[in-house]
């Protein structure tokens, strides 16, 4: 099911009597979600991603704009008539019901021509439970399940009515690290098997990048960039996107361009083209450093953290906006731990130059 959002805007009235300024949660959001794809809505708290999801589900009404499922305008439809499955952050399972009863519940509420026979409901419930690998837990109550199992029940309950669109609101945030990794792999598998158009909301960039076909990076209700995860990481359109994606985060320096040369402080670190002479902000990915005793960029060595196959060199530089600089290099490199200085060459494709005024990337 292709999903189209046209100029979608949501404005909330101010709750502060002293400041009557309205809150624009989502601002002119326009995007077409391709049929059968998994889309990650990504951004910090308050960026409008969950509000967008709730407008898609019908739980919140847009201030302006339209929502289309295929060619159907669903903007004014109630949630139960949209054909969506919604999985909440806190699972929202019925504690007094068994897993089977929880999964059956949406089917038992179908009316009219959509109403199913009891045998058909049971068949569909068990097929869905098998899909999410909880078919052996059908007689248990939610309190008898682990967090990961409860999440699977919530997903099964959303899938059992065969929704046109599946909506996931931070579904992994309550799980521990190992379960998060396992469950996000399961979500990707389920989505591929069902081919249901899925919108996945998260503030965790690693989650979004690992399972999404496309990611939508948002800030203060405004779309910043839409693309495949690796493309957004490799080609951020502005400083916000560059800083939001990546673990460890990108290293940010104050710099300048002069006569087609990029300077950090007084050190000439890289040749650049098509950038006018100006003061700039320089972003360097942690993997963009090459340990080089004759390299153009010098930093003050603080610490060396061994990570197995890689080594993280922790250093400082007076022109860095970050308190520390993290440089990820191969563990085969020989590092003089006693030295006060460390020098690097830079990988040009891992260095980004941004306008100091607008923070947009300069190409």
Phi, psi and omega in degrees: 000116175286135181242127181240128174249123183246113175048042184288126181224138176228121180240128178257140176293152180291140175260359180263113183296331181280336180232100185280007183298129178290155179256118178269102183280321177226131189236103172055053182278116178233122183192142174250121180269117183297152180299132172076012182258159175253117184251131177260121171269116191234138177169168180289170177303136179087008182275349177103006184291316179290324177299319177299317180297318182290331173290323176296323182282339184096359180288335174231143182263133179297147171291322174203166181101170184230155177234129179238132168256107190066234178262359183274126174279110184255010187305321184263359183285148176286159182306318184290344181258006182268340183075041179248151170248131184237126177249120184274163180298323184259019176073315178055044175277154177277113188294333183275354181257152173286171176303315180300316181294322177299315182290324181288335189308313180297328180286325181291342180265001177290141183232165175067222184290345179276349184297138184249155172289157183301318180297320180293321178297314180297318180299314182292322179297316181289324177296318180291319178298321178294323180300320181262009172063046174230020185295342178270001184248015192296335183264001180275159173268157180306325181294343180266006184249155172284170179300319180295321179292320177299321179296323178293323177297317180298320178292318179299318180298324179287327185276335191298331180272012178052065184290156174286328182221136177252129183242127183239117182258099181043057189288348186250359190293339181266005182260155176285171190302315183292317179295325178300314180298315181294317185289325179292328175294322178294319179299318178295317178298313181298317181296321179293322182288320183274336183058028176277133175300124188232133175244124189241118181262131177203156171258358183267107185295330179294319176300309184299317183290329186283331186240349187274144170284321176223147172241145176246110180270127184240150174214124178050043175081001184244135175293130177263318182198143176231126178185180173295148185307313182294325179294322178292319179296317184281334184223064179294139184279339180208175185295323180301311181297317180300319182284330184284327182261135175121133176225118355299161182291163180297146176272131187242130182233153166277134182211189176206153174250131181215119179053049177063024176235138177265127179247140165242111191066229179262005183266128179275106192257339186196145172278138178228158180233153173062028174236122181292156177299124182185165170282140185222170169252132183248127175249131178232119178297149181304326180276004182272002182262139174241119179297122188207112184297343177251014184294157185282340183256122178252142178224162178270118184289127179253315187197158174234120181253119180277126183242017182100253181284341179241164174233136176256115177270122179259123182216177177227161178207135183298342180263004181277139174278342178272146176301322177228158177249131176249126179239121181264118179231166180293142183293345179287344179293140176269124183242132176277100184293339183274346183289147177274340183242153172222140183241146182227148157263164185240145174275117186304325182284355178251009180247126181241140181245128184239149175295135178290333183278309188258345186064013174280151182288138178261124182257000000 
